[in-house]
Amino acid sequence: MSIAEKVFLGSLMKAEYLLKDTVIQPEHLESTRHKELMRRMVELNRAGRNIDLITLTTLPDLDSFGGMSYLSELLSFADLERFEGIERLILDLWKNREKRNILTVAANNDWEIPKVIAELDKINQTKMDDHTSLQQALTNIFEAPWEDQNILKSATTGIKKLDEVTGGFQDGEVTIVAARPSMGKTDVMLHFAKMSGWAGYLPLVFSLEMPEKLITSRLIASTGGFNRRKMRDPKRMLSENQKNKWSDVIGELNETYMQIFDGAGQTIAEMRAKTRKLINQFPYKKPIIFIDYLTLIRSSESYGGNAHLQVTEISKSIKTMAKDFNCPVVCLAQLNRSVESRANKRPMMSDIRESGSVEQDADVILFLYREAYYDKETQDRSLEIIVSKNRNGPVGTIAVNYNEYTGKIEEKKE
């Protein structure tokens, strides 16, 4: 029995939502037992029933599937992070079997070469997820003349001028936010995340460095305008006035529906598995993914420690993720130290670590710069957002007010 098929079926039993969006059909499986089991899963799912171990053990012909012990064995093979890879493997194996069948039939029946080629081509074109019946397409559009069109074309950055320049965060696009440490990268990301959440998106924050508790405390500080230091001991340090505001701030943040994943060294495959799960939990919301930050993502291979190859793989995978989920991805990046040795310390493309592929794959690149970080005497408290690459529009600099004590970011008053 194919181990790939066991992993596949076990994963479906463990996470039922995968059945709704898997590209694999029962006939793609090789084992007759597995085919039949997947058919039962599809039937149960259509009837609105679960396809977990408990439900499957109630099948009248349970023995023909190897009984309870075989189903338990399948479940033990479940591996949600490798699910997409397993799907591709099963599909490739199916295509190879189909090709062999065609060649056998062709040999036995003396087919002409063009016919053989045409039949083989059909298999190669099998893409499982691009089929829409016209009936379905017409149903989808039927109500259009009477429905308000969904205006939510892009997630707002929460900064009017930045939205004007970039058009907000676009579906399928990658935005890189890059800066030196302590410039306010995480605060900017959290500002973007909560603003897009309030606008109706589902912000998924993958924080590979900062624990969830710290992120939550930063969100409360910046939203309520509380000094971050006071968040260490709110009972002692917050004023009565601030305490009265506390539950309102929490209520507001609740409405962003933000989801935080703070595991260190996550891979893109893990992020994809978690994103897929949440898309199924919140079917009416479009996700927007935030990653803090690029070089902390674990690549699928070590490339003999070659950082450039690792960053290239990760950068391409982020772009693929944005396309596959058709949602915006915003990823933070560290800049290397070369900035510090220049008279003008505003960042440039070449300051991004291992920058080549990142520069190429990103649709928008934003650099952050604060004069006050380098010149303690200056009265200028603003944060510059430098739009250095913008695939669909102009480049330029937008200044916002930044309070480094609370982390709050606000439009500059005209």
N, C-alpha and C positions, 0 to 999 in steps of 0.2 A: 504493500500500500504506500502511496506517495506521502512522504512526510509533509510536503508543501500543502497537500489537500487537508491533512490533519490539522495543520496550523490554521488554515483558512476556516475550516468548519468550527474548530474550537474557538476561534476569535469571534465568529458569528454568534456562538452560544454565549460568549462572555459579554459581548457588546452588541445588542440586537440592532442598534441604529445602523450598524455597518451593512446590514442586509439591504437597507433602502438605497444606499448609494454605491454598492459594489458593482463593478462592471462584469463580474463573472456570472454566467448562467449555469444551471445544473448540467447542461450538455457539454460544458467545457471541462468537466471533471472526468478523470479516466476511470476511476473505480465505480462499478455499478452501484455498490452499496452507498458510496458517497453521493452519487447522482441522485439516488432515490431519497436520501436523507435531506439533501438541499431542497428537493421538490417539496417535501413535507414542510420544511421550514418556511418556504415561500407561501404555501397554502395556509399554514397557521398564522403567518404574519398578515396575510390578506384578510383573514377572518378576525383580525384584531387581537389575536392571542399571543402570548409570549413564546419565544423559541429558546428558553433557557433549559437547563438540565431537567428541572422538575417537570415542566410541561412535556418535554420529549419522552420522559419515562412513562407517560400515560398513553403513548401510541399503542394501538391494539396489536400491531405486528412488531413489537419491540425486539423480539428475538432475531428477526431477520436483519436487524441492524447491529447485532452483536450484543444486544442486551445492555443493561445498566453499566456494566463494567467497560464496554467499548465507548459508550457516550462519555463516561468519566475520563477515560483515557484521552479522548478528543479534547475535552475541556482543558486538560493539563497541558496540551500543546499550544494553547492560545498565546498569541504574542501581538498585541495591538500596534506596537511601534513598527513592526516589520510588515504590517498588513498590506501596505501598498506594493511593496517589493514582491510579496507572495502572490498578489493578484497578477502582477506582470509576468511572474514566473509561470503561473498556471496557464495564462493566456499564451505564452510562447510555446509551452509544451503542447497545448491543444493545436496551435497552428502547425507545429511540426508533425503531429499525428495526422492532421487533415491532409497535409502535403503528401505524406507517405501513402495515404489511402488513395489520393487522386492519381499518384504515379502508378500504383498497382492497377487501378481500374483502367488507366490509360494504356498500360502495357497489355493488359488482357483484351482490350477492345480496339487495339490499333488506332488510337486517336491521332488526329493530325496535330502537328506541333502547335499551331496557333491556338487550337482549342485547349491544349494542356496549359499553355501560358496564360490564357484568359482565366481558366479555373484557378490556377495558382495565384494570380493577381487578386482574385476576389477575396481570397483568405487574407492576403496582406493588407487589404483595405478594411478588414474587419476592425472597426473602431466601435467599442461597445456603447459609447456614451453620446453619440451624435445623432441618434435617431429621434425624430419627432414625427408622429403621424400628423397629416394635415388636419385631421379631425381635432387632435389635441391642440395644434397651433391655433385653429379657429376658435376653439373654446377659450383659449387664453386671451384672445383679443376681442371676444364677443361683446363684452361690456364697455369697451373703450369709449364710445361716444358719450356715455353717461357717467364715466368715472373721472375723478380728478387724477391727472397724471402724477405719479410719484416724483416729486421735485428733488428728492434726495439723491442727486447725481454724484455728489462728492461730499466727503466729511469735512466740516469746517476746521480750520486751524484755531479758530477762536480769536484770530487777529485779522481785523478787516483788511488792512493793507496787504498782508501776506496772502490772504485769500484772493485779492484782486490780481496779484502777480502770478500765483501758482494755480489758481482755480480750486484751491483746497486740495485735500488728499484724494487722488483719483483711484477708482477701482483698477486693480491689476498693475498698479505702479509702485515703485520702491522709492522712498524718500530717505536719504541718509542725513542724519544730524550730527555734525562732527565738531569737536572742540577740545581744547586742552582740559585737564582735570580742573575742577572748581569753577568752571565758567557758567555752570547752571544747566548742563545738558539734561540731567534727570528732571529738574524742575520744568524745563521746557517740554519734555516728553509727557510729564504728568498733566501739564496744562493742556496739551493737545489731546491727551486721552480723555480727560474729563469733559472737555468741550465737545468732542465728537460723540461722547456718551450722551450728553444732554441733547445733542442734535438728533439722537435716535439710532446711532450706530452701537455695536457691541464691542467695547474696547477690551482686547485681550493683551495683558501686559506680561511679557516674559522677562523677568528680572533675574539676570544670572549672577548678580553681585549683591544687590541690596535685598535684605529679607523683607517679607510681606509686612511685618510690623512697622518697619521704618517707612515703607512706602505709604502705609495707611496714615501714619503720624504726619508725614509730609503733606499728604493730601488735605488733612484736616487743618494743618497750620496755614497752608496757602489759601484755602477756601475761606477760612474764618479770619484770616489776617492775624493769626497768633504767632508770637515769636517762637521759633523752633526750640529754643532752649527750654521754654516753659513746658514743652510737651513731654519732657523727661519726668515731670512730677506735676501733672495738671491740678491735682487737688491743692497742693501748696502754692503753686506759682500763678495759676490763672486768676484774674480778677473776677469779682461777682458778675460783672457785666459780661465777661467772656464766658463764664460758666452758663449764664442764661442763654447765650447764643449757641452753645455746644450742640444741643439736640437738633437745632435747625440745620447746622452745618452737616451733621451726620445724615439727616433726612435728605438734604440736597445731594450729597455724595451717593447715597443709596440709589438715587434715580439715574446714575450713570450706568448701572449694571456692570461696572468694571469687574473683570476677572483677573486675578493675579496668580502667576505661577512663579515661584521663587527658587526652583531647584537649580543648583550650580551645574555648569557644564552640560546643558541640554543639547541634544542634536536637533537638526531641522526635522528629522523623521518624528521625533517625540513631539515637537511643536505642532507638526501637521496632524498627528493623532489626536492631540488635545483640542486643536482648532476644530477638527471634524466633529468631535464629540459635542462641543459647545454649539456648533451650527445646528446640530440636531436637537439640542436642548432649547435653543432660542430660534425656532424656524422663521420668525418674522423679522429678525434683526440681521443686518449685514455686519459681518465682523470687520474690525480694523485692528491690525496686529502691531504691537510695539515691542521692540527687542532692545534690551539694555545689557550688553552691547556686543558689537560684531565679533571682536576677537575672543570673546568668552564662549562663543558657540563652539561646540565640539564637532570637528569634521568627522566624516564617516571613515576616513583613512588617516594614517599618521603622515604619509608622504615623506617618510624618513626625516621628520622634523622640519621639512621645507615649508616655512610660514607662508611664502608667496603662493604655493600650490593650495595650501589649506584655505587661505582667504579667497582664492579664485573659486574653489568648489563651493564655499559657503555663500559667496556673493551670487553665484549662478543659482544656487538652491533657493535663495531668498526671492530672487526674481521669478523663478518657477512657481514658488508658493503663492506669490501675489497673483500670478496669471491663473493658476489652477483654481484657487478659491475666488478669483475675480474680486479681490478686495485690496485696500491699500495696506502696505507694510511700511512701517517707519522704524528704521534701525539706527541706533546711536553708534558712533565710532570715535575712538581716541585719535588724537593727532600726535605725530612724533615730536621730539623735542626741538627739531630744527627751527620751529617758530621762535623759540626763546632767544636765539642768537641774532635775530634780525632787529633792525631799528623799528621798522613797522611790523608789529606783531600780529596784524590781521592775517588769518589763515589763508592758505592757497591750496589748490588741488594736490600739489606734490607733498603736502604735509600729512595726507591721510596715509596711515601705515599700509604698506603693500598696496599702493593706491590704484594700480593699473586697471584691474578688473572691476573694482568698486566703482571707479569713475565711469567705466563703460556701461555697467549693468544698471546703475541707478538712473531713475528718471529725473529726480530732483536732488540736488545736494545743497544743504544749508549749513553754513558755518556760524558759530556763535563767538562773539567777542565783547568783552567789557573793558573799557578803558580803566575803570576803577580798580580792576584786579591788578594792573601793573603800576598805576599811579595813585598811591593812597591819598594824595593831596587833592585830587580833582573833585569838582562838584558834580561831575557828570555821572549820574547813577544808572544810566541806561544800558540796555543790552542790545547789541546790534545783531540782527539776523541777516546774514549775508547770503543772498540767493546766488550761488556760484554756478549752478547748472540747472537749467529748466527746459526740459525737452519740449514743452508745449507753450512756452511764453518767454517773457523778458527776464533778465537777471537784474540784480540791484540790491540795495540795503534797506532794511526796515528797522527802525529803532523802536523798542518798547520799554516801558518802565519795569524795572526788576528790583524787588525788595529782597536783598540777600538774607535778611533775618527771618522772613516768613516764607520766602520762595514764591511769592505772588507775582504774577506777570500781568501787566495791564497795557491797554492801548495808550499811546501818548496823546494827551489832549492837544487838539490843533491850536 
